[in-house]
Every structure is written in structure tokens, then in C-alpha cells.
């Protein structure tokens, strides 16, 4: 009986169902009701609003409304007291954790001041954080700019930062893919900035990276670059600086010609494509890594096939291995250039 009533009448005495309200009201007015009247509303017996008449078990008499009210108020009081106890526990917990946070801030070293990793959601927040880092920068900015030819709008976007940095004597070093060499916008930008900016190129670079004074770095946090991470943890920033410096040593100065492949009819870009084909990458992946369109990538593959005399993709792979194009492109042998403690940057 109890289970049946709970399933069909899931309520308390303070909010009776419509059928239960009718039967209980009738019992209060008349003093009692037949037991059969309570059959459809077992909740009245379960909540002790009706109970058997001692003089006649076929009838039910109501519990007085005053007693019901007392019972309800006692229940409400217990609920309020439990809620107050839970609120007190929550406040104590918050104060405890807040105290731990204050202790952590007090014990933090000056070099870790501020948030080690901050998520910047939205272009406006990213721009604001970049502007703040630019204003604080005093010596050097290092950037990696993936993709192909730099569009005029992309270069103009961060031009105000670069000009401000140049005005304070900040040095800048930028890494691009080889494809960027063919963009007039980049050449115009470098001419405008003069010796404040030094640029080099590689077949492939890592994703976008901007480092200010070797203390704060910015990297993308999603594919469409509407989110970014601001990194200030010394170990993370130092790791990114090391990655940049090693790529920089492998890169070719923008003012120097790309090294010859040593194979007649094969361009430097086609050599890069051949190496990636040998690794088993699809056209779209190769195009993205080299900063070119898929259409351009396929045109180069077609020329490779023609030059090497391959009539199928499988045969092209064999020919690439036979002529030694399955390794990384050769670069110009350059002596290691010592990097001063404070050197260059670029922000676009």
C-alpha cells in the first residue's frame, strides 16, 4: 500500500493532490468518511491525515487540522535548521580554500607573479592582452608565423605594435615558411621596419607563437584562433624559447636565396613536397604544413611525377626514394650565430 501511494501521490501533507484534498475536506466537515472513499487516495492514510475509527473500522476519522499544522511547522523548522547548517559548512569551506589561495600567493616567487596560464576567449581579449604585453616589452620579441603568403590585412593588424616596439629600440625576429617570400606585403613590411626586424624562413614551422622578453608567450588555443593561451610559467616559456632558437638556426635568412636541390628540374618546394609524400601524408596535410593551397600542392606533385617519370602515385614514391628526395631538404651550412641575452621580436 505504501509503495502504491508513493508512486501515484508523490507529495506531502502541505500540498495534497486534488482527490486527496476533496476526501480530507469532506472528512473534516462530516467528522468521518467511509474507508472506501480513501481507496483512490492512499496518501491520506500514509500521511496520517485519516486514521481508522476505533468504534467502527469501516470508517475513517480525520486528524485535526491543528495537529496537522503543528506537524508541518515542525518539519519546516527542521528543514530550515538543516539548511542553515549546510550554509555554515559551505561558508567555512570557502573561507578555508580562500585562505589556502592567499598562502599560495604569499609564498609565490616574484618570477611567477600573475597567472601562469591564462585562457583568452575572444579576439578582443586576445588583442588587449597582446597590447599590454607590447607596452611592457623592453628588449625582444620572437614570433613564428605559419601559413603561406602573408595577407596585407594580417600584417596591418599588428603593425601598430611593431612600430611601437621599434620606437623603444626593441629587436624583433620573425620565422616564416618559405612560401611567405613571395608575398609583396611582407617585403613592404620589412622595408618599413628596417633593421628592427630580422626574418628567416623554413619549409615548415610550428603553429603561431609570440614571445615577449622571454617572459610571456602567446599560442593559439583552437583551430580558428578565436582563443589563445597566455603563458607566463618560466619553464614553459623557456622551453618555447629553446624551440624558437633551434628553428632559427635551421632557417634561411629572407635576404638569402634558398639552397639548390642538386637535382635538375626539382625546385626546393618540390623537394619539400617529395619528402612529405615519402612520409605518407595526403595532399591537404602537405599543403597546410607548407603554407600553400591544395591546388598548388597538386600542381607541384604533377610536375614531380613528370620530372621523375612516374605514371602513378606508387611509382612516384619509388622514384622519390631512388633519387634521395625522401629526406628533409638540404639547407645552407651556416655557422652558429651567438644570440645575445636580449635580442629580437615580431607581433602580427
C-alpha positions, 0 to 999 in steps of 0.5 A: 500500500505504501509503495502504491501511494508513493508512486501515484501521490508523490507529495506531502501533507502541505500540498495534497493532490486534488482527490486527496484534498476533496476526501480530507475536506469532506472528512473534516466537515462530516467528522468521518468518511467511509474507508472506501472513499480513501481507496483512490487516495492512499496518501491520506492514510500514509500521511496520517491525515485519516486514521481508522475509527476505533468504534467502527473500522469501516470508517475513517476519522480525520486528524485535526487540522491543528495537529496537522499544522503543528506537524508541518511547522515542525518539519519546516523548522527542521528543514530550515535548521538543516539548511542553515547548517549546510550554509555554515559548512559551505561558508567555512569551506570557502573561507578555508580554500580562500585562505589556502589561495592567499598562502599560495600567493604569499609564498609565490616567487616574484618570477611567477607573479600573475597567472601562469596560464591564462585562457583568452576567449575572444579576439578582443581579449586576445588583442588587449592582452597582446597590447599590454604585453607590447607596452611592457616589452623592453628588449625582444620579441620572437614570433613564428608565423605559419601559413603561406603568403602573408595577407596585407590585412594580417600584417596591418593588424599588428603593425601598430605594435611593431612600430611601437616596439621599434620606437623603444629600440626593441629587436624583433625576429620573425620565422616564416615558411618559405612560401611567405617570400613571395608575398609583396606585403611582407617585403613592404613590411620589412622595408618599413621596419628596417633593421628592427626586424630580422626574418628567416624562413623554413619549409615548415614551422610550428603553429603561431607563437609570440614571445615577449622578453622571454617572459610571456608567450602567446599560442593559439588555443583552437583551430580558428584562433578565436582563443589563445593561451597566455603563458607566463610559467618560466619553464614553459616559456623557456622551453618555447624559447629553446624551440624558437632558437633551434628553428632559427638556426635551421632557417634561411635568412629572407635576404638569402636565396634558398639552397639548390636541390642538386637535382635538375628540374626539382625546385626546393618546394618540390623537394619539400613536397617529395619528402612529405609524400615519402612520409605518407601524408595526403595532399591537404596535410602537405599543403597546410604544413607548407603554407600553400593551397591544395591546388598548388600542392597538386600542381607541384606533385604533377610536375614531380611525377613528370620530372621523375617519370612516374605514371602513378602515385606508387611509382612516384614514391619509388622514384622519390626514394631512388633519387634521395628526395625522401629526406628533409631538404638540404639547407645552407651550412651556416655557422652558429650565430651567438644570440645575445641575452636580449635580442629580437621580436615580431607581433602580427 
